[in-house]
Amino acid sequence: MRPFDHVSASSAHEAIAALNVNADETSSSTASKLIAGGTDLLTLMKADLLAPTRLIDVKPIHELRYITFDDDGA
């Protein structure tokens, strides 16, 4: 597995900002990736199929822990 930075985002805005850092300078296989629970991303990294330079942990973001619906079902 190649070295990578790990960012633990505390808000959705922070996660988006971390995704945008150097976004235009990296390919899709090395771009920053979001990680929470239940992902195969680490398995792909161990197999050297993906090599993101930064993992952004979104699990701590409280506002992303649930889904809400409007009155119209949206």
All heavy atoms as TSV, in Angstrom:
chain	resi	resn	atom	element	x	y	z
A	1	MET	N	N	0.849	-1.176	0.000
A	1	MET	CA	C	0.000	0.000	0.000
A	1	MET	C	C	0.894	1.238	0.000
A	1	MET	O	O	1.874	1.314	0.729
A	1	MET	CB	C	-0.894	-0.017	1.244
A	1	MET	CG	C	-1.904	1.094	1.246
A	1	MET	SD	S	-2.987	1.186	2.692
A	1	MET	CE	C	-3.680	-0.432	2.775
A	2	ARG	N	N	0.528	2.174	-0.819
A	2	ARG	CA	C	1.298	3.417	-0.922
A	2	ARG	C	C	0.910	4.376	0.202
A	2	ARG	O	O	-0.210	4.331	0.711
A	2	ARG	CB	C	1.036	4.071	-2.267
A	2	ARG	CG	C	1.478	3.187	-3.423
A	2	ARG	CD	C	1.189	3.834	-4.735
A	2	ARG	NE	N	1.288	2.835	-5.798
A	2	ARG	CZ	C	1.054	3.091	-7.050
A	2	ARG	NH1	N	0.690	4.290	-7.433
A	2	ARG	NH2	N	1.169	2.143	-7.956
A	3	PRO	N	N	1.810	5.262	0.572
A	3	PRO	CA	C	1.493	6.232	1.636
A	3	PRO	C	C	0.378	7.190	1.210
A	3	PRO	O	O	0.224	7.494	0.026
A	3	PRO	CB	C	2.798	7.000	1.851
A	3	PRO	CG	C	3.784	6.462	0.897
A	3	PRO	CD	C	3.156	5.398	0.067
A	4	PHE	N	N	-0.394	7.643	2.192
A	4	PHE	CA	C	-1.482	8.581	1.934
A	4	PHE	C	C	-1.707	9.432	3.178
A	4	PHE	O	O	-1.328	9.058	4.281
A	4	PHE	CB	C	-2.771	7.845	1.555
A	4	PHE	CG	C	-3.250	6.876	2.605
A	4	PHE	CD1	C	-4.101	7.289	3.623
A	4	PHE	CD2	C	-2.841	5.552	2.573
A	4	PHE	CE1	C	-4.532	6.405	4.588
A	4	PHE	CE2	C	-3.266	4.655	3.537
A	4	PHE	CZ	C	-4.118	5.081	4.543
A	5	ASP	N	N	-2.328	10.587	2.972
A	5	ASP	CA	C	-2.739	11.445	4.079
A	5	ASP	C	C	-4.122	11.015	4.522
A	5	ASP	O	O	-4.930	10.561	3.713
A	5	ASP	CB	C	-2.802	12.916	3.650
A	5	ASP	CG	C	-1.439	13.496	3.333
A	5	ASP	OD1	O	-0.449	13.051	3.948
A	5	ASP	OD2	O	-1.374	14.391	2.472
A	6	HIS	N	N	-4.395	11.187	5.806
A	6	HIS	CA	C	-5.718	10.874	6.352
A	6	HIS	C	C	-6.281	12.138	6.977
A	6	HIS	O	O	-5.637	12.770	7.809
A	6	HIS	CB	C	-5.622	9.767	7.400
A	6	HIS	CG	C	-6.945	9.408	7.990
A	6	HIS	ND1	N	-7.432	9.994	9.136
A	6	HIS	CD2	C	-7.893	8.533	7.583
A	6	HIS	CE1	C	-8.613	9.486	9.414
A	6	HIS	NE2	N	-8.920	8.602	8.489
A	7	VAL	N	N	-7.479	12.523	6.547
A	7	VAL	CA	C	-8.152	13.703	7.078
A	7	VAL	C	C	-9.461	13.235	7.702
A	7	VAL	O	O	-10.222	12.508	7.073
A	7	VAL	CB	C	-8.460	14.726	5.958
A	7	VAL	CG1	C	-9.257	15.893	6.497
A	7	VAL	CG2	C	-7.178	15.187	5.297
A	8	SER	N	N	-9.701	13.633	8.932
A	8	SER	CA	C	-10.962	13.325	9.594
A	8	SER	C	C	-11.810	14.590	9.562
A	8	SER	O	O	-11.570	15.527	10.320
A	8	SER	CB	C	-10.706	12.868	11.034
A	8	SER	OG	O	-11.902	12.471	11.634
A	9	ALA	N	N	-12.780	14.619	8.666
A	9	ALA	CA	C	-13.599	15.819	8.472
A	9	ALA	C	C	-14.630	15.941	9.590
A	9	ALA	O	O	-15.236	14.955	10.000
A	9	ALA	CB	C	-14.295	15.760	7.126
A	10	SER	N	N	-14.836	17.159	10.060
A	10	SER	CA	C	-15.819	17.390	11.117
A	10	SER	C	C	-17.107	18.015	10.577
A	10	SER	O	O	-18.073	18.167	11.311
A	10	SER	CB	C	-15.226	18.267	12.211
A	10	SER	OG	O	-14.817	19.507	11.680
A	11	SER	N	N	-17.123	18.355	9.289
A	11	SER	CA	C	-18.327	18.900	8.665
A	11	SER	C	C	-18.308	18.562	7.176
A	11	SER	O	O	-17.260	18.243	6.613
A	11	SER	CB	C	-18.396	20.423	8.846
A	11	SER	OG	O	-17.415	21.053	8.058
A	12	ALA	N	N	-19.476	18.666	6.570
A	12	ALA	CA	C	-19.565	18.415	5.131
A	12	ALA	C	C	-18.733	19.435	4.363
A	12	ALA	O	O	-18.064	19.089	3.384
A	12	ALA	CB	C	-21.017	18.448	4.674
A	13	HIS	N	N	-18.744	20.678	4.820
A	13	HIS	CA	C	-17.952	21.720	4.160
A	13	HIS	C	C	-16.454	21.398	4.227
A	13	HIS	O	O	-15.728	21.594	3.250
A	13	HIS	CB	C	-18.220	23.091	4.783
A	13	HIS	CG	C	-19.597	23.591	4.535
A	13	HIS	ND1	N	-20.030	23.995	3.286
A	13	HIS	CD2	C	-20.653	23.748	5.363
A	13	HIS	CE1	C	-21.292	24.377	3.359
A	13	HIS	NE2	N	-21.699	24.234	4.614
A	14	GLU	N	N	-16.009	20.892	5.368
A	14	GLU	CA	C	-14.603	20.515	5.510
A	14	GLU	C	C	-14.242	19.346	4.593
A	14	GLU	O	O	-13.173	19.328	3.982
A	14	GLU	CB	C	-14.317	20.146	6.964
A	14	GLU	CG	C	-12.853	19.942	7.268
A	14	GLU	CD	C	-12.618	19.652	8.742
A	14	GLU	OE1	O	-13.257	20.291	9.594
A	14	GLU	OE2	O	-11.779	18.779	9.025
A	15	ALA	N	N	-15.140	18.382	4.464
A	15	ALA	CA	C	-14.898	17.240	3.573
A	15	ALA	C	C	-14.812	17.691	2.121
A	15	ALA	O	O	-13.920	17.258	1.379
A	15	ALA	CB	C	-16.006	16.197	3.743
A	16	ILE	N	N	-15.700	18.582	1.714
A	16	ILE	CA	C	-15.682	19.095	0.339
A	16	ILE	C	C	-14.406	19.878	0.075
A	16	ILE	O	O	-13.779	19.733	-0.976
A	16	ILE	CB	C	-16.937	19.944	0.064
A	16	ILE	CG1	C	-18.175	19.041	0.046
A	16	ILE	CG2	C	-16.815	20.707	-1.255
A	16	ILE	CD1	C	-19.484	19.780	0.096
A	17	ALA	N	N	-14.000	20.694	1.035
A	17	ALA	CA	C	-12.757	21.457	0.881
A	17	ALA	C	C	-11.565	20.515	0.748
A	17	ALA	O	O	-10.679	20.737	-0.087
A	17	ALA	CB	C	-12.567	22.403	2.059
A	18	ALA	N	N	-11.536	19.454	1.536
A	18	ALA	CA	C	-10.434	18.486	1.462
A	18	ALA	C	C	-10.438	17.760	0.120
A	18	ALA	O	O	-9.379	17.453	-0.433
A	18	ALA	CB	C	-10.529	17.492	2.614
A	19	LEU	N	N	-11.618	17.485	-0.425
A	19	LEU	CA	C	-11.703	16.853	-1.753
A	19	LEU	C	C	-11.160	17.768	-2.840
A	19	LEU	O	O	-10.590	17.307	-3.827
A	19	LEU	CB	C	-13.158	16.501	-2.090
A	19	LEU	CG	C	-13.700	15.212	-1.547
A	19	LEU	CD1	C	-15.200	15.126	-1.786
A	19	LEU	CD2	C	-12.993	14.021	-2.168
A	20	ASN	N	N	-11.346	19.055	-2.675
A	20	ASN	CA	C	-10.942	20.011	-3.701
A	20	ASN	C	C	-9.468	20.379	-3.671
A	20	ASN	O	O	-8.972	20.965	-4.631
A	20	ASN	CB	C	-11.792	21.277	-3.599
A	20	ASN	CG	C	-13.204	21.043	-4.080
A	20	ASN	OD1	O	-13.434	20.259	-4.990
A	20	ASN	ND2	N	-14.155	21.705	-3.453
A	21	VAL	N	N	-8.754	20.022	-2.608
A	21	VAL	CA	C	-7.331	20.327	-2.533
A	21	VAL	C	C	-6.604	19.538	-3.624
A	21	VAL	O	O	-6.695	18.324	-3.700
A	21	VAL	CB	C	-6.760	19.962	-1.146
A	21	VAL	CG1	C	-5.240	20.087	-1.137
A	21	VAL	CG2	C	-7.377	20.854	-0.081
A	22	ASN	N	N	-5.925	20.235	-4.495
A	22	ASN	CA	C	-5.154	19.632	-5.596
A	22	ASN	C	C	-6.000	18.746	-6.512
A	22	ASN	O	O	-5.469	17.870	-7.167
A	22	ASN	CB	C	-3.972	18.819	-5.057
A	22	ASN	CG	C	-3.003	19.673	-4.295
A	22	ASN	OD1	O	-2.857	20.857	-4.561
A	22	ASN	ND2	N	-2.343	19.091	-3.319
A	23	ALA	N	N	-7.294	18.957	-6.571
A	23	ALA	CA	C	-8.175	18.111	-7.381
A	23	ALA	C	C	-7.809	18.141	-8.856
A	23	ALA	O	O	-7.943	17.142	-9.554
A	23	ALA	CB	C	-9.628	18.534	-7.199
A	24	ASP	N	N	-7.316	19.257	-9.338
A	24	ASP	CA	C	-6.984	19.358	-10.756
A	24	ASP	C	C	-5.606	18.794	-11.084
A	24	ASP	O	O	-5.258	18.640	-12.242
A	24	ASP	CB	C	-7.068	20.812	-11.213
A	24	ASP	CG	C	-6.182	21.741	-10.405
A	24	ASP	OD1	O	-5.809	21.386	-9.269
A	24	ASP	OD2	O	-5.861	22.829	-10.912
A	25	GLU	N	N	-4.825	18.443	-10.065
A	25	GLU	CA	C	-3.462	17.968	-10.296
A	25	GLU	C	C	-3.324	16.457	-10.224
A	25	GLU	O	O	-2.248	15.924	-10.400
A	25	GLU	CB	C	-2.519	18.589	-9.266
A	25	GLU	CG	C	-2.440	20.098	-9.347
A	25	GLU	CD	C	-1.568	20.685	-8.255
A	25	GLU	OE1	O	-0.825	19.923	-7.615
A	25	GLU	OE2	O	-1.645	21.896	-8.054
A	26	THR	N	N	-4.407	15.730	-9.934
A	26	THR	CA	C	-4.296	14.288	-9.746
A	26	THR	C	C	-5.214	13.543	-10.699
A	26	THR	O	O	-6.231	14.056	-11.131
A	26	THR	CB	C	-4.658	13.903	-8.294
A	26	THR	OG1	O	-5.967	14.376	-8.008
A	26	THR	CG2	C	-3.680	14.497	-7.305
A	27	SER	N	N	-4.846	12.296	-10.993
A	27	SER	CA	C	-5.701	11.452	-11.829
A	27	SER	C	C	-6.797	10.854	-10.959
A	27	SER	O	O	-6.767	10.945	-9.744
A	27	SER	CB	C	-4.875	10.336	-12.466
A	27	SER	OG	O	-4.496	9.394	-11.485
A	28	SER	N	N	-7.769	10.209	-11.578
A	28	SER	CA	C	-8.882	9.644	-10.810
A	28	SER	C	C	-8.426	8.541	-9.864
A	28	SER	O	O	-9.041	8.310	-8.843
A	28	SER	CB	C	-9.965	9.122	-11.742
A	28	SER	OG	O	-9.450	8.089	-12.550
A	29	SER	N	N	-7.342	7.847	-10.182
A	29	SER	CA	C	-6.872	6.772	-9.302
A	29	SER	C	C	-6.073	7.297	-8.117
A	29	SER	O	O	-5.909	6.604	-7.128
A	29	SER	CB	C	-6.032	5.763	-10.084
A	29	SER	OG	O	-4.844	6.374	-10.543
A	30	THR	N	N	-5.577	8.525	-8.209
A	30	THR	CA	C	-4.797	9.078	-7.101
A	30	THR	C	C	-5.490	10.251	-6.416
A	30	THR	O	O	-4.960	10.825	-5.478
A	30	THR	CB	C	-3.403	9.537	-7.575
A	30	THR	OG1	O	-3.557	10.536	-8.575
A	30	THR	CG2	C	-2.588	8.383	-8.097
A	31	ALA	N	N	-6.673	10.616	-6.882
A	31	ALA	CA	C	-7.414	11.726	-6.290
A	31	ALA	C	C	-7.852	11.362	-4.870
A	31	ALA	O	O	-7.901	10.199	-4.489
A	31	ALA	CB	C	-8.637	12.040	-7.139
A	32	SER	N	N	-8.182	12.373	-4.098
A	32	SER	CA	C	-8.695	12.154	-2.748
A	32	SER	C	C	-9.972	11.327	-2.813
A	32	SER	O	O	-10.773	11.469	-3.734
A	32	SER	CB	C	-8.991	13.488	-2.077
A	32	SER	OG	O	-7.814	14.235	-1.917
A	33	LYS	N	N	-10.162	10.461	-1.828
A	33	LYS	CA	C	-11.343	9.600	-1.766
A	33	LYS	C	C	-11.997	9.728	-0.398
A	33	LYS	O	O	-11.324	9.902	0.611
A	33	LYS	CB	C	-10.973	8.129	-1.974
A	33	LYS	CG	C	-10.247	7.824	-3.264
A	33	LYS	CD	C	-11.157	7.936	-4.451
A	33	LYS	CE	C	-10.410	7.531	-5.718
A	33	LYS	NZ	N	-11.078	7.912	-6.904
A	34	LEU	N	N	-13.327	9.629	-0.374
A	34	LEU	CA	C	-14.082	9.631	0.877
A	34	LEU	C	C	-14.123	8.223	1.438
A	34	LEU	O	O	-14.216	7.245	0.687
A	34	LEU	CB	C	-15.507	10.115	0.639
A	34	LEU	CG	C	-15.658	11.534	0.119
A	34	LEU	CD1	C	-17.115	11.822	-0.194
A	34	LEU	CD2	C	-15.112	12.547	1.103
A	35	ILE	N	N	-14.056	8.137	2.755
A	35	ILE	CA	C	-14.152	6.831	3.401
A	35	ILE	C	C	-15.040	6.968	4.634
A	35	ILE	O	O	-14.998	7.964	5.345
A	35	ILE	CB	C	-12.754	6.278	3.755
A	35	ILE	CG1	C	-12.844	4.847	4.241
A	35	ILE	CG2	C	-12.032	7.174	4.742
A	35	ILE	CD1	C	-11.509	4.136	4.313
A	36	ALA	N	N	-15.885	5.984	4.824
A	36	ALA	CA	C	-16.720	5.891	6.028
A	36	ALA	C	C	-16.709	4.408	6.391
A	36	ALA	O	O	-15.724	3.748	6.148
A	36	ALA	CB	C	-18.115	6.420	5.760
A	37	GLY	N	N	-17.725	3.871	6.915
A	37	GLY	CA	C	-17.742	2.434	7.179
A	37	GLY	C	C	-18.194	1.670	5.953
A	37	GLY	O	O	-18.800	2.215	5.043
A	38	GLY	N	N	-17.859	0.386	5.900
A	38	GLY	CA	C	-18.387	-0.497	4.875
A	38	GLY	C	C	-17.904	-0.236	3.469
A	38	GLY	O	O	-18.674	-0.323	2.529
A	39	THR	N	N	-16.639	0.074	3.296
A	39	THR	CA	C	-16.114	0.336	1.958
A	39	THR	C	C	-15.017	-0.662	1.611
A	39	THR	O	O	-14.329	-1.172	2.487
A	39	THR	CB	C	-15.571	1.780	1.859
A	39	THR	OG1	O	-15.095	1.993	0.535
A	39	THR	CG2	C	-14.462	2.039	2.839
A	40	ASP	N	N	-14.880	-0.945	0.340
A	40	ASP	CA	C	-13.810	-1.824	-0.133
A	40	ASP	C	C	-12.586	-1.028	-0.558
A	40	ASP	O	O	-11.649	-1.585	-1.138
A	40	ASP	CB	C	-14.287	-2.669	-1.309
A	40	ASP	CG	C	-15.298	-3.715	-0.885
A	40	ASP	OD1	O	-15.209	-4.196	0.256
A	40	ASP	OD2	O	-16.161	-4.051	-1.701
A	41	LEU	N	N	-12.572	0.241	-0.287
A	41	LEU	CA	C	-11.483	1.104	-0.726
A	41	LEU	C	C	-10.129	0.625	-0.204
A	41	LEU	O	O	-9.161	0.558	-0.956
A	41	LEU	CB	C	-11.743	2.549	-0.293
A	41	LEU	CG	C	-10.714	3.587	-0.698
A	41	LEU	CD1	C	-10.536	3.625	-2.210
A	41	LEU	CD2	C	-11.118	4.953	-0.190
A	42	LEU	N	N	-10.047	0.277	1.079
A	42	LEU	CA	C	-8.768	-0.178	1.630
A	42	LEU	C	C	-8.300	-1.474	0.978
A	42	LEU	O	O	-7.111	-1.653	0.731
A	42	LEU	CB	C	-8.863	-0.338	3.146
A	42	LEU	CG	C	-9.069	0.962	3.910
A	42	LEU	CD1	C	-9.265	0.694	5.392
A	42	LEU	CD2	C	-7.907	1.913	3.693
A	43	THR	N	N	-9.238	-2.351	0.657
A	43	THR	CA	C	-8.890	-3.593	-0.039
A	43	THR	C	C	-8.306	-3.285	-1.417
A	43	THR	O	O	-7.302	-3.884	-1.826
A	43	THR	CB	C	-10.140	-4.487	-0.184
A	43	THR	OG1	O	-10.660	-4.748	1.117
A	43	THR	CG2	C	-9.814	-5.782	-0.882
A	44	LEU	N	N	-8.905	-2.342	-2.130
A	44	LEU	CA	C	-8.389	-1.951	-3.441
A	44	LEU	C	C	-7.016	-1.290	-3.331
A	44	LEU	O	O	-6.158	-1.477	-4.193
A	44	LEU	CB	C	-9.373	-1.007	-4.136
A	44	LEU	CG	C	-10.726	-1.616	-4.499
A	44	LEU	CD1	C	-11.683	-0.533	-4.987
A	44	LEU	CD2	C	-10.558	-2.707	-5.531
A	45	MET	N	N	-6.814	-0.552	-2.250
A	45	MET	CA	C	-5.509	0.084	-2.043
A	45	MET	C	C	-4.441	-0.961	-1.723
A	45	MET	O	O	-3.325	-0.884	-2.219
A	45	MET	CB	C	-5.605	1.114	-0.912
A	45	MET	CG	C	-6.434	2.335	-1.288
A	45	MET	SD	S	-6.762	3.428	0.104
A	45	MET	CE	C	-5.099	3.985	0.501
A	46	LYS	N	N	-4.785	-1.947	-0.900
A	46	LYS	CA	C	-3.833	-3.007	-0.561
A	46	LYS	C	C	-3.448	-3.813	-1.794
A	46	LYS	O	O	-2.320	-4.282	-1.914
A	46	LYS	CB	C	-4.420	-3.926	0.506
A	46	LYS	CG	C	-4.487	-3.276	1.863
A	46	LYS	CD	C	-5.154	-4.192	2.874
A	46	LYS	CE	C	-5.327	-3.489	4.194
A	46	LYS	NZ	N	-6.045	-4.331	5.173
A	47	ALA	N	N	-4.386	-3.975	-2.725
A	47	ALA	CA	C	-4.120	-4.700	-3.970
A	47	ALA	C	C	-3.447	-3.811	-5.011
A	47	ALA	O	O	-3.183	-4.255	-6.122
A	47	ALA	CB	C	-5.415	-5.264	-4.535
A	48	ASP	N	N	-3.169	-2.566	-4.652
A	48	ASP	CA	C	-2.520	-1.583	-5.517
A	48	ASP	C	C	-3.345	-1.283	-6.773
A	48	ASP	O	O	-2.801	-0.973	-7.828
A	48	ASP	CB	C	-1.098	-2.024	-5.894
A	48	ASP	CG	C	-0.204	-0.842	-6.219
A	48	ASP	OD1	O	-0.470	0.265	-5.704
A	48	ASP	OD2	O	0.753	-1.017	-6.995
A	49	LEU	N	N	-4.678	-1.382	-6.642
A	49	LEU	CA	C	-5.568	-1.044	-7.743
A	49	LEU	C	C	-5.961	0.431	-7.706
A	49	LEU	O	O	-6.294	1.013	-8.729
A	49	LEU	CB	C	-6.813	-1.923	-7.713
A	49	LEU	CG	C	-6.535	-3.418	-7.900
A	49	LEU	CD1	C	-7.799	-4.225	-7.684
A	49	LEU	CD2	C	-5.963	-3.667	-9.290
A	50	LEU	N	N	-5.948	1.011	-6.514
A	50	LEU	CA	C	-6.161	2.440	-6.318
A	50	LEU	C	C	-5.071	2.946	-5.402
A	50	LEU	O	O	-4.617	2.215	-4.521
A	50	LEU	CB	C	-7.522	2.722	-5.677
A	50	LEU	CG	C	-8.755	2.609	-6.544
A	50	LEU	CD1	C	-10.005	2.874	-5.716
A	50	LEU	CD2	C	-8.703	3.583	-7.705
A	51	ALA	N	N	-4.678	4.183	-5.605
A	51	ALA	CA	C	-3.633	4.765	-4.763
A	51	ALA	C	C	-3.940	6.233	-4.474
A	51	ALA	O	O	-3.217	7.130	-4.901
A	51	ALA	CB	C	-2.275	4.623	-5.438
A	52	PRO	N	N	-5.037	6.491	-3.760
A	52	PRO	CA	C	-5.355	7.890	-3.459
A	52	PRO	C	C	-4.277	8.515	-2.585
A	52	PRO	O	O	-3.657	7.836	-1.769
A	52	PRO	CB	C	-6.683	7.807	-2.718
A	52	PRO	CG	C	-6.781	6.412	-2.225
A	52	PRO	CD	C	-5.985	5.571	-3.169
A	53	THR	N	N	-4.060	9.784	-2.791
A	53	THR	CA	C	-3.060	10.487	-1.988
A	53	THR	C	C	-3.636	10.958	-0.665
A	53	THR	O	O	-2.896	11.291	0.250
A	53	THR	CB	C	-2.507	11.703	-2.752
A	53	THR	OG1	O	-3.604	12.542	-3.124
A	53	THR	CG2	C	-1.746	11.261	-3.985
A	54	ARG	N	N	-4.971	10.964	-0.568
A	54	ARG	CA	C	-5.627	11.420	0.662
A	54	ARG	C	C	-6.932	10.660	0.849
A	54	ARG	O	O	-7.709	10.503	-0.080
A	54	ARG	CB	C	-5.919	12.915	0.569
A	54	ARG	CG	C	-6.701	13.472	1.740
A	54	ARG	CD	C	-7.027	14.943	1.600
A	54	ARG	NE	N	-5.796	15.726	1.640
A	54	ARG	CZ	C	-5.328	16.454	0.619
A	54	ARG	NH1	N	-5.995	16.539	-0.499
A	54	ARG	NH2	N	-4.211	17.117	0.733
A	55	LEU	N	N	-7.153	10.180	2.080
A	55	LEU	CA	C	-8.435	9.605	2.454
A	55	LEU	C	C	-9.124	10.584	3.385
A	55	LEU	O	O	-8.525	11.075	4.345
A	55	LEU	CB	C	-8.259	8.268	3.174
A	55	LEU	CG	C	-7.721	7.110	2.355
A	55	LEU	CD1	C	-7.693	5.842	3.210
A	55	LEU	CD2	C	-8.541	6.892	1.107
A	56	ILE	N	N	-10.380	10.858	3.113
A	56	ILE	CA	C	-11.153	11.801	3.916
A	56	ILE	C	C	-12.244	11.014	4.634
A	56	ILE	O	O	-13.184	10.516	4.010
A	56	ILE	CB	C	-11.761	12.906	3.030
A	56	ILE	CG1	C	-10.639	13.598	2.264
A	56	ILE	CG2	C	-12.555	13.889	3.879
A	56	ILE	CD1	C	-11.093	14.322	1.043
A	57	ASP	N	N	-12.077	10.884	5.932
A	57	ASP	CA	C	-13.018	10.136	6.759
A	57	ASP	C	C	-14.232	11.006	7.050
A	57	ASP	O	O	-14.119	12.062	7.678
A	57	ASP	CB	C	-12.331	9.724	8.057
A	57	ASP	CG	C	-13.191	8.838	8.925
A	57	ASP	OD1	O	-14.307	8.471	8.509
A	57	ASP	OD2	O	-12.734	8.498	10.039
A	58	VAL	N	N	-15.404	10.577	6.585
A	58	VAL	CA	C	-16.632	11.346	6.804
A	58	VAL	C	C	-17.491	10.747	7.915
A	58	VAL	O	O	-18.553	11.274	8.220
A	58	VAL	CB	C	-17.450	11.502	5.500
A	58	VAL	CG1	C	-16.681	12.304	4.471
A	58	VAL	CG2	C	-17.871	10.163	4.944
A	59	LYS	N	N	-17.035	9.662	8.531
A	59	LYS	CA	C	-17.809	9.036	9.587
A	59	LYS	C	C	-18.090	9.984	10.763
A	59	LYS	O	O	-19.185	9.955	11.317
A	59	LYS	CB	C	-17.110	7.779	10.092
A	59	LYS	CG	C	-18.024	6.934	10.977
A	59	LYS	CD	C	-17.318	5.814	11.697
A	59	LYS	CE	C	-16.860	4.715	10.826
A	59	LYS	NZ	N	-16.324	3.569	11.573
A	60	PRO	N	N	-17.162	10.871	11.157
A	60	PRO	CA	C	-17.443	11.765	12.285
A	60	PRO	C	C	-18.468	12.864	11.996
A	60	PRO	O	O	-18.905	13.540	12.921
A	60	PRO	CB	C	-16.091	12.408	12.592
A	60	PRO	CG	C	-15.067	11.593	11.907
A	60	PRO	CD	C	-15.759	10.953	10.745
A	61	ILE	N	N	-18.880	13.041	10.762
A	61	ILE	CA	C	-19.778	14.150	10.411
A	61	ILE	C	C	-21.212	13.787	10.811
A	61	ILE	O	O	-21.868	12.957	10.176
A	61	ILE	CB	C	-19.699	14.489	8.920
A	61	ILE	CG1	C	-18.264	14.834	8.540
A	61	ILE	CG2	C	-20.644	15.646	8.581
A	61	ILE	CD1	C	-18.061	15.057	7.057
A	62	HIS	N	N	-21.695	14.425	11.863
A	62	HIS	CA	C	-23.018	14.118	12.409
A	62	HIS	C	C	-24.127	14.319	11.373
A	62	HIS	O	O	-25.051	13.507	11.294
A	62	HIS	CB	C	-23.292	14.976	13.648
A	62	HIS	CG	C	-24.625	14.722	14.253
A	62	HIS	ND1	N	-24.925	13.549	14.917
A	62	HIS	CD2	C	-25.753	15.467	14.276
A	62	HIS	CE1	C	-26.173	13.592	15.328
A	62	HIS	NE2	N	-26.696	14.750	14.953
A	63	GLU	N	N	-24.048	15.381	10.590
A	63	GLU	CA	C	-25.125	15.686	9.635
A	63	GLU	C	C	-25.242	14.660	8.514
A	63	GLU	O	O	-26.228	14.654	7.778
A	63	GLU	CB	C	-24.935	17.085	9.058
A	63	GLU	CG	C	-23.661	17.216	8.234
A	63	GLU	CD	C	-23.047	18.595	8.288
A	63	GLU	OE1	O	-22.646	19.013	9.365
A	63	GLU	OE2	O	-22.964	19.223	7.217
A	64	LEU	N	N	-24.263	13.763	8.373
A	64	LEU	CA	C	-24.323	12.732	7.339
A	64	LEU	C	C	-24.739	11.371	7.894
A	64	LEU	O	O	-24.720	10.380	7.187
A	64	LEU	CB	C	-22.957	12.599	6.654
A	64	LEU	CG	C	-22.456	13.823	5.917
A	64	LEU	CD1	C	-21.098	13.533	5.284
A	64	LEU	CD2	C	-23.446	14.287	4.865
A	65	ARG	N	N	-25.140	11.329	9.147
A	65	ARG	CA	C	-25.494	10.062	9.784
A	65	ARG	C	C	-26.955	9.670	9.608
A	65	ARG	O	O	-27.391	8.638	10.095
A	65	ARG	CB	C	-25.177	10.120	11.273
A	65	ARG	CG	C	-23.708	10.173	11.550
A	65	ARG	CD	C	-23.431	10.082	13.006
A	65	ARG	NE	N	-21.998	10.178	13.236
A	65	ARG	CZ	C	-21.460	10.213	14.410
A	65	ARG	NH1	N	-22.209	10.146	15.478
A	65	ARG	NH2	N	-20.153	10.314	14.535
A	66	TYR	N	N	-27.714	10.457	8.922
A	66	TYR	CA	C	-29.130	10.164	8.770
A	66	TYR	C	C	-29.645	10.729	7.448
A	66	TYR	O	O	-29.005	11.544	6.824
A	66	TYR	CB	C	-29.940	10.770	9.930
A	66	TYR	CG	C	-29.719	12.247	10.115
A	66	TYR	CD1	C	-30.486	13.171	9.427
A	66	TYR	CD2	C	-28.715	12.715	10.958
A	66	TYR	CE1	C	-30.277	14.528	9.578
A	66	TYR	CE2	C	-28.495	14.082	11.112
A	66	TYR	CZ	C	-29.282	14.972	10.422
A	66	TYR	OH	O	-29.071	16.316	10.572
A	67	ILE	N	N	-30.813	10.266	7.070
A	67	ILE	CA	C	-31.477	10.747	5.864
A	67	ILE	C	C	-32.821	11.317	6.311
A	67	ILE	O	O	-33.528	10.706	7.113
A	67	ILE	CB	C	-31.714	9.607	4.850
A	67	ILE	CG1	C	-30.383	9.045	4.392
A	67	ILE	CG2	C	-32.537	10.104	3.670
A	67	ILE	CD1	C	-30.520	7.808	3.524
A	68	THR	N	N	-33.155	12.483	5.815
A	68	THR	CA	C	-34.450	13.074	6.127
A	68	THR	C	C	-35.237	13.266	4.832
A	68	THR	O	O	-34.656	13.394	3.752
A	68	THR	CB	C	-34.309	14.432	6.838
A	68	THR	OG1	O	-33.571	15.326	5.995
A	68	THR	CG2	C	-33.584	14.290	8.161
A	69	PHE	N	N	-36.539	13.297	4.962
A	69	PHE	CA	C	-37.414	13.491	3.819
A	69	PHE	C	C	-38.287	14.713	4.062
A	69	PHE	O	O	-38.734	14.959	5.183
A	69	PHE	CB	C	-38.314	12.266	3.610
A	69	PHE	CG	C	-37.540	11.025	3.253
A	69	PHE	CD1	C	-37.170	10.131	4.224
A	69	PHE	CD2	C	-37.169	10.772	1.945
A	69	PHE	CE1	C	-36.454	8.988	3.906
A	69	PHE	CE2	C	-36.444	9.652	1.610
A	69	PHE	CZ	C	-36.081	8.753	2.595
A	70	ASP	N	N	-38.530	15.454	3.005
A	70	ASP	CA	C	-39.455	16.575	3.074
A	70	ASP	C	C	-40.893	16.031	3.103
A	70	ASP	O	O	-41.124	14.847	2.841
A	70	ASP	CB	C	-39.285	17.508	1.874
A	70	ASP	CG	C	-37.939	18.210	1.876
A	70	ASP	OD1	O	-37.370	18.411	2.974
A	70	ASP	OD2	O	-37.471	18.583	0.786
A	71	ASP	N	N	-41.831	16.899	3.382
A	71	ASP	CA	C	-43.232	16.495	3.409
A	71	ASP	C	C	-43.705	15.903	2.087
A	71	ASP	O	O	-44.577	15.035	2.056
A	71	ASP	CB	C	-44.122	17.676	3.788
A	71	ASP	CG	C	-43.939	18.099	5.234
A	71	ASP	OD1	O	-43.492	17.263	6.051
A	71	ASP	OD2	O	-44.235	19.267	5.543
A	72	ASP	N	N	-43.108	16.357	0.981
A	72	ASP	CA	C	-43.499	15.842	-0.341
A	72	ASP	C	C	-42.743	14.568	-0.720
A	72	ASP	O	O	-42.883	14.079	-1.832
A	72	ASP	CB	C	-43.325	16.924	-1.404
A	72	ASP	CG	C	-41.869	17.333	-1.597
A	72	ASP	OD1	O	-40.986	16.815	-0.869
A	72	ASP	OD2	O	-41.622	18.176	-2.468
A	73	GLY	N	N	-41.941	14.038	0.196
A	73	GLY	CA	C	-41.223	12.801	-0.063
A	73	GLY	C	C	-39.859	12.992	-0.671
A	73	GLY	O	O	-39.123	12.035	-0.881
A	74	ALA	N	N	-39.492	14.229	-0.970
A	74	ALA	CA	C	-38.169	14.505	-1.555
A	74	ALA	C	C	-37.075	14.375	-0.512
A	74	ALA	O	O	-37.277	14.504	0.661
A	74	ALA	CB	C	-38.142	15.888	-2.165
